[in-house]
Amino acid sequence: MTNPPPPGNWSDPTWSAQPSSHTPDPTLVAGQPVPAQPGPADPYAPVDPYAGGQPPFGEPMTGYPPPAYGPPGYPPQYPGYGYPQKTNGMAIAALVLALVGIASCITAPVGAILGHVAQKQIRLSGEGGAGMAKAAIIVGWILTGLLGLLILFYVGAIILAVTTGASSGSS
């Protein structure tokens, strides 16, 4: 069963069951030719260093891009790169004091405490040096603990010497 033809002179291509005699050209879109897709650039093609900068002599600058000044720059840097981040001075001092505590045994707890203060400052200000502050805390408290064990050992040795020396001297 077929539908009746549309009224007037208007022709509907879907009305008849006959295929259209006109096959569309795949290189045309809406009656206009389709431009060819650009292929990959030839890496060995000669490059004109003056192309695109200025129009030929005597012609106006309409339609030309602005002149290029040198080769294109580097892409924008990723966050965290570029100028180094400012390092917290207290973190540096804390690490130095904690490491000097290896020889002096006195500055290690001071370095550990300064490391805690530096960590708080770094959290608030966003400065660098968090690793140094953490290292100062670890080294400082380990050396402080070793210093405490050394003091206990010396106190125990002195007590042992006094108690054994007093008993052996009375005979």
HUSUL-V116778 format. One record per residue. N is the residue number from 1. RES is the residue in three letters. PHI is phi as a letter, one per 30 degrees, with the letter a starting at -180 (* if undefined). PSI is psi in degrees with one decimal (none if undefined). D_LAST is the distance of its C-alpha to the last C-alpha in whole Angstrom. Layout:
N/RES/PHI/PSI/D_LAST  N/RES/PHI/PSI/D_LAST
This chain:
1/MET/*/134.5/137  2/THR/c/155.0/137  3/ASN/d/153.9/137  4/PRO/d/153.4/140  5/PRO/d/151.7/140  6/PRO/d/152.5/138  7/PRO/d/151.4/141  8/GLY/i/-164.6/142  9/ASN/c/6.7/142  10/TRP/d/130.5/138  11/SER/c/130.5/137  12/ASP/c/118.0/134  13/PRO/d/-20.3/132  14/THR/d/-6.4/131  15/TRP/d/-45.2/134  16/SER/d/152.6/136  17/ALA/d/-4.5/134  18/GLN/d/138.9/135  19/PRO/d/151.1/133  20/SER/d/138.4/133  21/SER/d/-16.0/135  22/HIS/c/116.0/132  23/THR/c/133.8/129  24/PRO/d/144.5/126  25/ASP/d/121.8/125  26/PRO/d/-14.2/121  27/THR/d/0.8/121  28/LEU/c/137.3/123  29/VAL/b/119.2/121  30/ALA/h/37.0/124  31/GLY/i/-4.0/126  32/GLN/c/144.6/124  33/PRO/d/143.7/123  34/VAL/d/126.8/119  35/PRO/d/146.5/117  36/ALA/d/143.9/115  37/GLN/d/138.4/111  38/PRO/d/137.8/110  39/GLY/d/-179.2/108  40/PRO/d/145.3/105  41/ALA/d/142.7/105  42/ASP/d/115.6/106  43/PRO/d/-14.7/102  44/TYR/c/3.6/104  45/ALA/d/143.2/107  46/PRO/d/144.4/108  47/VAL/c/129.6/106  48/ASP/c/111.9/108  49/PRO/d/-15.0/106  50/TYR/c/0.7/109  51/ALA/d/138.5/110  52/GLY/i/-8.4/110  53/GLY/d/-53.9/109  54/GLN/b/150.4/112  55/PRO/d/162.8/116  56/PRO/e/153.1/118  57/PHE/e/132.6/120  58/GLY/j/-9.4/122  59/GLU/c/148.8/121  60/PRO/d/162.9/120  61/MET/d/12.0/116  62/THR/d/135.9/117  63/GLY/i/-5.7/116  64/TYR/c/147.6/113  65/PRO/d/161.2/109  66/PRO/d/153.2/108  67/PRO/d/141.9/107  68/ALA/d/138.4/104  69/TYR/c/91.2/101  70/GLY/i/-177.9/99  71/PRO/d/159.0/98  72/PRO/d/147.5/96  73/GLY/d/-179.9/93  74/TYR/d/155.7/90  75/PRO/d/161.2/90  76/PRO/d/146.8/88  77/GLN/d/153.5/84  78/TYR/d/154.2/82  79/PRO/d/140.0/80  80/GLY/j/-7.5/76  81/TYR/c/171.7/78  82/GLY/j/-132.4/79  83/TYR/d/138.4/77  84/PRO/d/149.3/73  85/GLN/d/146.1/72  86/LYS/d/131.0/70  87/THR/c/137.7/66  88/ASN/d/126.8/64  89/GLY/d/-33.8/62  90/MET/d/-30.7/59  91/ALA/d/-39.8/59  92/ILE/d/-47.5/59  93/ALA/d/-39.1/56  94/ALA/d/-43.2/54  95/LEU/d/-40.1/54  96/VAL/d/-46.6/53  97/LEU/d/-37.3/50  98/ALA/d/-39.7/49  99/LEU/d/-34.1/49  100/VAL/d/-23.3/48  101/GLY/d/-17.6/45  102/ILE/d/-39.6/44  103/ALA/c/-38.2/43  104/SER/c/-24.5/42  105/CYS/i/-5.6/41  106/ILE/c/-36.4/42  107/THR/d/-9.1/46  108/ALA/d/-47.6/45  109/PRO/d/-31.9/46  110/VAL/d/-41.7/48  111/GLY/d/-38.6/50  112/ALA/d/-42.7/50  113/ILE/d/-43.4/51  114/LEU/d/-31.9/54  115/GLY/d/-41.0/55  116/HIS/d/-43.1/56  117/VAL/d/-41.6/58  118/ALA/d/-39.0/60  119/GLN/d/-40.1/60  120/LYS/d/-43.1/62  121/GLN/d/-40.3/64  122/ILE/d/-39.7/65  123/ARG/d/-37.6/66  124/LEU/d/-37.7/68  125/SER/c/-21.2/70  126/GLY/i/15.0/70  127/GLU/d/171.1/69  128/GLY/d/171.3/67  129/GLY/j/11.5/63  130/ALA/d/-36.0/62  131/GLY/d/-39.1/61  132/MET/d/-40.2/59  133/ALA/d/-42.3/58  134/LYS/d/-39.8/56  135/ALA/d/-38.8/55  136/ALA/d/-39.6/53  137/ILE/d/-46.7/52  138/ILE/d/-52.5/50  139/VAL/d/-42.9/49  140/GLY/d/-45.3/47  141/TRP/d/-33.1/46  142/ILE/d/-45.7/44  143/LEU/d/-34.4/43  144/THR/d/-41.7/42  145/GLY/d/-41.2/40  146/LEU/d/-37.0/38  147/LEU/d/-40.3/37  148/GLY/d/-41.5/36  149/LEU/d/-38.3/34  150/LEU/d/-40.6/32  151/ILE/d/-43.1/31  152/LEU/d/-39.3/30  153/PHE/d/-45.2/28  154/TYR/d/-40.7/27  155/VAL/d/-43.1/25  156/GLY/d/-39.9/24  157/ALA/d/-39.1/22  158/ILE/d/-43.3/21  159/ILE/d/-41.3/20  160/LEU/d/-40.9/18  161/ALA/d/-39.7/16  162/VAL/d/-43.3/15  163/THR/d/-38.0/14  164/THR/d/-30.0/12  165/GLY/d/-33.2/11  166/ALA/d/-36.6/10  167/SER/d/-33.9/7  168/SER/d/-22.8/6  169/GLY/d/-18.4/6  170/SER/d/-14.9/4  171/SER/d/none/0
